[in-house]
Amino acid sequence: MCGRFAMSAKTKDIEKFKNDLKIKPIAPLHQSYNYTPGQNIQGLKNAQNEFSEFNWGLIPAWANMGDKPSKLINARAETLKQKPAFKRLLNGKRCAIIASGYYEWQTIGNKKFPNYIFLKNTPIFAFAGLWDKLPSDDESDRTECTTIITCESADNINHIHNRMPVILTTDTIQDWLSERKTEEILLPYPAQEIGYYRVSPYVNSPAHNSEECIAEYTEAETVLF
């Protein structure tokens, strides 16, 4: 799954990313070391690479907001075409959530150990996602929500968790957003290009948001906060 991620790329890498995708000038990308569900996250939508902010956690259009429906933070690639909440969004409501890495917790015994997972040679990339407008009786309310698509993990990180977000780079973002490709993209990213390391349990708290979240943690024993 993907329940936490970071967007901590340097300015020069962000500028290159924008130039490579020919993104028109936009508000600065927010830097966050610990994005959590329910927060606003940033990404691109449609074939014109339109920049947008999304609330992380998709709520189906038919949901009754008065019942406080569950937010769908992830969608499984294997069942997108079967699930009513997602299949109608595959045509016309794809997005790419901008990131520099994500967190996953490895369970060993009765403890969980956080890891930071990233691309070795790509400082900024995106997760494949789907978006929709939040259900609202107010037609002027244009709040948009999103879910991040996951697939089976690459071989080198499967021991941490058996799911990972579908990763897009500047070479594949346009293919996804323009709906030129689907099945070819919804696959694990090549294992040889993925890096990871243990991070501090400091990241466990959604309230923590600093470089300490992505700093490599070398102590032999980790305990949860």
N, C-alpha and C positions, 0 to 999 in steps of 0.2 A: 504494500500500500504506500501511499504518500500522505503523511499527516503533518509534516513540518518541512520547511525548506528555507533557503537563504537566497538573497540577491545582493551580493557584496562585491560585484565586479568593479574594477577601477574605471575611472573616467575615460581613459584612453580606449579601454576595451568596449565600453558602452558606445562611444562615438564610432568605433569601427563597426560594431554590430548594427547601429542605425544606418551607417553609410552603405554597408553591404546589402541591407534590405531595402534601401532607398526610402526609409521612413521619413516622413515630413517632420519638421521641427515640432516637438511636443514638450510638455512639462517634464522636468527632470525625472528620471526614474528614481523611485524611492529605494533607498538602501535599507535593507533589513536583514539581520542575522538570524531571525527566528520568526518567520511567518507562520501563523497558526490558523486553523479553520475559524471562520467567522470574521476574519479581518479582510480589508480590501487589498487585493493584489493586482498587479499590472500585467497587461498582455496585449496581444494583437488579434484582430478579428477581420475576417473577409479578405478577399484577394488583393485589396488595396493596402493591406497592412495597417488598417486603421487602429490607432492606439486607444486603449480603453482601460478603465478600472472595473474590476469585478469583485463582488463579495464572494469569498470562498465558501461554497456550500450551496449546491444547486437545489432549488425547490421546484418540483414539477408545477407546470402552469395550472393544473387542476386542483392543486392542494388548497385546503381551507386554512388560511393563515390564522384564523382564530383558534385552531387546534394546535398551534405551534408545531408544525410538521418537522420531521427530521430533515436535516440538510445532508445532501449526498456529496461528500467531499471527494470521493473517488468513483470511477466507473470502470468496470472490467472490460478490456478490449474484446475478449472472447464473446461477450453477450450484448454488445452495443446494439446489434440489429434485432435483438429479441426483447429488450427491456423497453416498455412504453415511454419511460422517462427520458430515454436517450436516443432511440432510433429516429424519432421525428426531428432531432437536432443535427443529425449527421449531414443533412442537406440544408445549408444556409446558416448554421450557427456553430461553426467550428472556431476555436481560438487557440492561441499559443501563449502560455503563461511564462513570462521571462524569469529566469533563475540562474544561479551560479552553482548550486549544489543542493542536496537534500539530506535529511536525517532519517536514519532507520535504527531501530532498537533490536539488538540481538539478545534473545533469551538464553541464558546459560544457568541451568538449575532453577533456582527461584529468584534470580536477579536479571535485570535488563541493563544492557550496556549500549549507550548511544554511539552511533558511528556517523561520520560525515562522508557522503558519497558525491563524487564530482567527476568531471571529464578531465583527463590528464592534459590535453592540449587545446581545450576550448573553454576559456574563462567565463563565457556567457552563452546561454543556450535557452531552450524553452521546453515546456512540457505540453504535449498534445492535450487539448481540453475541449469541452463543449460549454456553451453558455445559453442563457435564456434571461428574459426579464422576470424579476420577482413578481409573483402574483399580487395584483393591487387593483382596487376599485378606482384608483385615481389614474386616469389615462396620461396625466402629465408626469407621473412617477416613472422615470426611466432607469431605476436601479437595476443593474444586471448582476446575475449570479453565475457561478461557474463550478464545474467539476473537473478534476484532473484524471486522465485516463491512465490505467495501469495495465501491465502485462506481466508475464513470467519474468523472473529476475535473470540477469546474465549469469553465466556459470560461476564467475569469480566472486559474486556477492550473494549467491543463493544461500550460503551458510548463515548470512545475516538475516535475510528475510526472503521468502519465495515470490514476492511481488516487487515491482519497481515501476516508477512512472515511465510512460512512453516519452522518450527524449527526441527533440527536434533540434537541428542545427540550421545555420543559414542556408544550407544546401537543401533542406527538406521542409522548412517552415512554409514556403510558398506552395509546395506540392500539397501539403495538408490543408492549408487555408483555402486554396482554390479548388479543392475537392478533386484533384487530378489522381490522387492515390489514397488508398485507405489501408487495405490489408498489408501492403508492402511496408507501410510505416508503423503499423501497430505491432511491432516486434521488439524483443529485447535489444538494447544497444550493444554493439560489439564489446565483448568482455575486455579485450586488450586495450581499449581506450578509456576504461573506467578505473578510477582510483578511489581509495577509501582509507580512513584511519579512525581510530577511537577518539572520541571527544569527551569532555567533562560532563558529569551529570548536571552541571550548571544549566545546560540547555533544556533539561527536563521541565523547567518552569516557563510557561508562556510569558511571564513577566520579564524574563531576562532577554535582553536584546543588545548584545555588544560583541566585539571581536572574540571575546572569550568563548562564545558559543561554537566557533569554528576552529578554535585552537586545538592542536593535537594534544591528547592526554596520555601521558606515559606511565602513570602509576599502575602498578600491577593489579591492584584490587580497586574496583569501582563500587560504590554504594549509592543507592538512590537518595536524593534529597528528600 
